[in-house]
């Protein structure tokens, strides 16, 4: 079983490119059962801003829990076309290790890689960690968590006439709220704020909200809205054609999730 799941992850990563997910809170398993578990996804989404498109994606999450320690990996892959022209070519991989110190505090460490051809992103690597504080947590009603940490970011962008490489430390600050509306419906919202340690005018903000509806014991439907703001998007007005990406992009998506 584990071999088949691993093979599927490799297939998704190698044979297509992924829809880059920044909101890990929307993918966080909680709390998973002991041992191995996972989730497969199919997503239909639309985007406005840099690119107007419809997109379909496949992805998955593999999780292992042993006592106070939990580790999971997320892979997503997609490719979109508009009027016969490819309009999306993304890839995303995220791995995270969590150690629950107490009911209040969980320590976390993570590694992440992504690329996005149509946002001029050749590669972006993250390595970091921090603490997650569960302000209150009741799986049957609502949970509120706050995260605070740092990560190192290595980024290379294609500005047509040259490639720009940057690396910086960023603060990773997030607020996550989930509410169980009834036995089938779960509502969530997450806000990330990631300023550069060296330049507070260089920051990124993510707002993500959605509903998850359990259709059967293993099948769920998730409808979400995403707003992503980058204070310093790729820009090169000397290039032909010019590179002038939008500061703010929005996206909506409908995802089917199968748990195992």
TORGU-730624 format. One record per atom (N, C-alpha, C, O, CB): x, z, y. Coordinates in steps of 0.2 Angstrom, whole numbers, plus 5000, padded with zeros to 4 digits. Atoms other than C-alpha are relative to their C-alpha. Glycine has a CB too. Layout:
BEGIN
XZY...
% end
This chain:
BEGIN
500450004994500050005000500450005006500349965011499550065000499550004994501450055012500449935001500549915007500550065000499750065000502349895008499649945003499849915008500249974993500550054997500849785012499950015008499949975012499350004997500149994993500549875029500749985004500649955009499950085001499450024997502449855033500049935001500349905006500650034997500050075000502349675029499649975005499749925009499849974993500550034995500849645040500350015007500249975011499350045000499749994993501749725055500649955001500649935007500350075000499550054999503249615052499749935002500049895006500550004994500450064999502049465051499849995008499949945011499549994996500350004993501249505068500649995005500549965010499650075001499450004995502949535077500349935000500549905005500450054998499650065001503749375070499649945002499949895005500350004993500450064999502349245070499749995006499449935007499650004994500350014993501649275087500250055004500750095003499250004999499849964995501849365102499450055002498950035001500349975007500549945000500949525107499750015007500050005012500350064998500349984994499749585120500350075002500250124998499350014999499649944998500849725129499550055002499250055007500549985005500449954998499949885129500450065003501050085000499750034994499649954996500550015142499750074998500050124999500149995007500349945000499250145139500050034992499650014988499350005002499949985007499850235123499550064999499350074993500750034999500549955001498550375126499449964996499050004992499850035006500550035003497250245121500149984992499649974989499849935003499850025007498150215104500250064996500350064990500649955000499849945003498650395101499650034994499050044995500150055005500549975005498050465084499950075001500450115003500349984993500049924999497350635086499350034997498850004999500050015007499449995004497350725075500049964994499449964991500150084999500050045007497850615060500050054994500250114995500649955000499949965006497750675042500750014998501149975000499549974995499349995002499250735033500249944996499749904993500050064995499850065003500250595026500049945004500049945010499749994993500050074996500150405030499249995001498850004998500349954995500750024998498650335039500149945005500749935007499550055004499950054996498350185050499449975003498949995002500449944997500550034997497350065060500149935002500749915004499850045007499950074998497149875062499549985006498950015006499849964994500450024994496449795078499949925000500349884999500350035006500150064998495649635083499750005007499250045008499549964995500250004993495449605102499849945003500249895002500650035004500250064996494549485113500050035007499750085009499349974998499949974994495049505131500049945006500149885004500650045001499950044994495049425149500450035005500550095005499349985002499549984995496249435163499949965006499749915007500749994997500050034993496249405182500650035003500950085002499450025004499449984996497749415194500549944999500449895002500350064997499550065001499349315189499749954996499949894997500650034996500250055005498449225175499250014999499050064997500450004994500749995002496549185172500049974993500249914992499649955005499950025007496349175154499550044995499350094997500750014997500349965005495349225138500650004995501049964993499449964997499449985005496449305124499750034994499250074994500550045004500149975006496349355106500650034997501250004998499649954995499449975002497549475098499850044994499350064992500350055005500049955006497949565082500550055001501050045004500149964993499549955000498849725080499950064995499450054991500050035007500149955005499049885071500450065002500950065006500249984993499649944999499650065071500150034993499650044989499650055005499849975006500550155057500250075002500650085006500549964996499949934998500550345057500250044994500050034989499450035004499949955005501350485047500150075003500450085008500749984997500049944998501050665049500250054995500050054989499350025003499849955004501950815041500050065003500550085007500749984997500049944997501450985047500049995007499549965010500650044998500050004993501851005065500349935003500349925009500450065003499750064998502750835066499649944999499349934993500749994997500350065001501950665069500449945003500749955008499350015003499750064997502650495071499649944999499249934994500749994996500450065000501850325074500349945003500749955008499350015003499850064998502250145077499449965002499049954998500549974996500650054998501150015087500449935000500949935004499750035006499850075000501449825085499349965002498849974999500349984994500650054998500249695094500349935001500949935003499650035006499850064999500349515094499549955002498949964999500349974993500550044997499449375103500249945003500849935005499550035005499850064996499449205110499349975002498849964999500449944996500650034997498149125122500149935003500749915005499750055005500050064997497748955128499449995004498950015003500049944994500550014995496748885142500049925001500549905003500050045007500150084999496148695142500649974996500949924999500049985007499550035003497448665129500750025002501249994998500049925000499449984998498848745138500150074998499750115000500149995007499949935001499648905132500150045006500550025011500750014996500049964994499349045145500250074998500250115003499350005003499849945002499949195135500650004995500549964990499550054998499550005005501549235126500450075001500950085004500549945001499849934999501849425125500250034993500050014988499450045003499849965006502649555113500050075002500350085007500649974996500049934998502549735112500150054993499850034988499350035003499949955005503249875100500150075003500550075008500649984996499949934997503150065103500050044994499650044989499450025005499949955005503750205092500050075003500450075009500649994995500049944996503450385096500050064994499750054989499450015004499949945004503950555088499750065004499950075009500750014997500349944997502950715092500150064996500050064990499249995001500049945003503250895088499650055003499750075009500850034999500549954997501851025091500350075000500350104995499349994996499649945000502751175097499450065000499650114997500350015007500649955000501051275100499449965002499449905002500250055006500650034998499251235104500049975007499649925008499450055000499950034993499751205122500549945001500449895004500150055005499450044999501451115121500149964994500249984988500650045002499750055005501950955111500649975003500549945009499449954998499550044998503650885113500049934997499849924992500750034998500050075001503850695113500649965001501049985006499449975003499550054999505150555111499849944998499449934993500750024997500350065002504850375111500549945002501049955006499449985004499650064999505650195111499549955001499049954997500549994994500550054999504750045117500449935002500949935006499550025006499750074998505149855119499449955001498949964998500449974994500650054998504049715127500349945003500949945006499550035004499950064996504149545134499449965002498849974999500549954996500650034997502949435144500249945004500449945009499650055004499850064997503349255147499649985007499949965012499949944995500450024994501949235160500050055005499650045010499349984998499849954994502449385170500750005001501050045005499850074998499350014999504249325170500450054997501050064999500249995007499649945003504749475159500449974994500049964989499550054999499650025006506149425147500050054995500050044989500749975002500049945005506349595140499950075004500250075010500650004996500149944997505949775144500150064995499750064990499350015004499849945004506749925135499950075003500150085009500749994997500049934997506250105137500250054995500150044989499250015002499849945005506950265129499950065004500250075010500749994998500149944996506350435135499650054996499550044990499649985006500449945003505350595131499750045005499850035011500550034995500249954996504550745138499550044997499550054991499649965006500549955003503150875136499349975001499149955007500150075003500750014999501250855134499750064999499850104995499749954994500449944999500150995139499349994999499049955003500150045007500750005002498451015131499650055004499650115002499850004993500449954996497451095145499450034997499450104997499849975007500549975005495951115134499949944995499949884997499450025004500150045005495551035118499550024995499650074992500749994996500649995004493951025108499849944997499449905001499450055003500250065002493750875097499349985000499149925000500349994993500750015001491950895096499649995007499149975008499650064997500350014994491650895115500549965005500449915006499950075003499650034995493150855127500750024999500850084997499750005007499349984999495050855129500349985006500149935009500449974994499650024994496150855144500750024999500950074997499750045006499350005001498050825143500449985006500149935009500249974993499550034995499450805155500750004997500950044994500050065006499350015003501150735151500549995006500349965011500049934996499550014995502750745161500749994996500850034992500050075004499350015003504450675156500349945004500249935010499949984993499650064997505750535160500149954995500149974989500650035004499750055004506350375153500549965003500449955010499449964997499550054998507750255155499749934999499449914993500750004997500350075001507150075158500549955002500949955007499449995006499650064999508149915156499649945000499249934995500650004994500550054999507249765162500449935002500849945006499550015005499750074998507749575163499449955002499049954997500549974995500550054998506649455173500349935001500849925003499650035006499950074999506649265174499749985007499149985008499849954994500250024994506649215192500149935002500249915007500350045006499950085000506849025188500749985002501149954998499549975005499450024998508449005198500650054998501250034998500150005008499649955003509249165191499650054996499050064997500550035005500349955004508949305179500250075004500850075005500250004993499849934997508849485187500050054994499550064991499550015005500049945005509349635176500150065004500450075009500749994996500049944997508949805182500050064995499750054989499450015005500149945005509049985174499950065005500350065010500650014995500249944996508350145181499750054996499450044991499549985006500349945003507750315177499350005004499250005010500350075001500749994997505850335180499750074997499850094992499549944998500449955002504750485180499349984996499049934998499750055006500650025003503350475167499550055000499550104997500249984992500649954998501750565173499449974998499249925000500150035007500750035002500050545165499550064999499750114998500149964994500649965001498350625164499549964996499449914997499650025007500450035005497250595149499450044999499450104998500449984994500749965001495350645147499649964995499549904996499650015007500550035005494250615132499450045000499450105000500449994993500649965001492450665130499649964994499549904994499650005006500450035006491450645114499250015002498950065003500150054994500650004997489750595121499550014994499050054996499849935002500449985006488950605103500449984994501049974995499349965000499650005006489450585085500349934999500849924996499550014994499850075001489650395087500549975006500949935005499549954999499750024994490250375105500550045003500450105004499549985005499449974997491950425113500249975007500349915006500650014995499850034994492350405131500750025002500850085001499550015006499349984998494150405138500249975007500049925008500549994995499750024994495150385154500750025001500850084999499650015007499349985000497050385157500249975007500149915009500449984994499750024994498050375173500850014999501050074998499750035007499349995000499950345173500349995007500049955011500349954995499650014994501150365188500750004998501050054996499850055005499350005002502950305185500449985006500649925006500049954994499550014994504050315201500749994997500950034993499950055006499350005002505850265200500350075003500150095009500449945004499749944998506950425202500549985006500550035011500550034995499650014995508150335214499649975006499949975012500549954998500450034994506750255225499350014999499049974995500249925001500749985001505050325226499549955002498949945001499850075004500450064998504450165234499949954995499549904995500349975006500050045006504750085218499650034994499950084991500749984997500449975004503350135207499549964996499349904998499650065003500550035003502050085194499450054998499550104997500349974993500649965001500250145192499649964994499549904995499650015006500550035005499050115177499450044999499450104999500449994993500649975001497250155176499649974994499649914994499550005006500350035006496350135159499450044998499550104998500549994994500749965002494550185154499749954995499749894995499650015006500450045005493450135140499650044996499650114996500549964995500549975004492150175127500249984993500449924991499349995001499950025007492450185108499450024996499150084996500650044997500649995003490950165097500150004992500449944990499449955002499950015007491050205078499449974997498849994997500050074997500550045003490050075069499850024993499350024991500249925000500149975007490350135051500550054999500950075004500149944995499549945001491450265043500749985002501150025004500050024993499350024999493050155045500049955006500649935008500249964994500050054995492550025058499750035007499250065008499549944998500149984993492550055077500049945005500349895004500450065003500050054994492149955093500350035006500050095008499349975001499849974994493149985109500049955006500249905005500850034999500050044994492749915126500450045005500350105007499249995002499549974995494049945140500149965006500049905006500650024996499850034994494549915157500750025002500850085002499450015006499349984999496349915163500249975007500049915009500549974995499750024993497149905181500750025000500950084999499650035006499249985000499049895182500249975007500249925009500349964994499750014993499949905199500850014999501050064997499750045005499350005000501749865201500349995007500149935010500449944996499850014993502549895218500549955002500649925007500250075003499550054999503949775215500049954994500449954990500750034999500150055006503349625204500549955001500849955006499349975001499550064999504449475201499949965005499349945006500049964993500250044994504649375216500749965002501249995003499850055006499450044997505849235222499749945003499549895000500449974994500350054996505149125236500549945001500349895004499850035007499550055000506749015235499949954995500249904995500750025001500150045006506248945218499549955001499149955006499850044994500450055000505348785215499749994993500149964989500349945004500549974996503948825211500250075001500650104997499350004997499849934998504048995219499850054995499350044991499750025007500249945004503949155209499750055005500150085009500650034996500449964995502649265218499550044996498950024997499849975006500549965004501749385205499650055004499950085009500450034994500449964997500349485210500250084999500450094994499249994998499949935001500549675213499550034996499750084992500050035007500549975004498949715205499649954995499449904997499550045004500450045005498149645189499550044996499650104995500549974995500549965004496549695180499949964993500049904993499450005004500150035007496049665162499450044997499450104997500650004996500549975004494449695151500149984993500449924992499349985003499950025006494449695133499550034995499250084996500750024997500549975006493349715117500450004994500749944992499349965000499649995005494249775102499650034994499350084994500650045001500249975006493749805084500550034996501150004996499749944995499549965003494649935075499850024993499350054992500250075004500149985007494849965056500550054998501150044998500049944995499549945002495550135050500150004993499649984989499750075003499949995008496350165033500450064999500650084994500349944997
% end
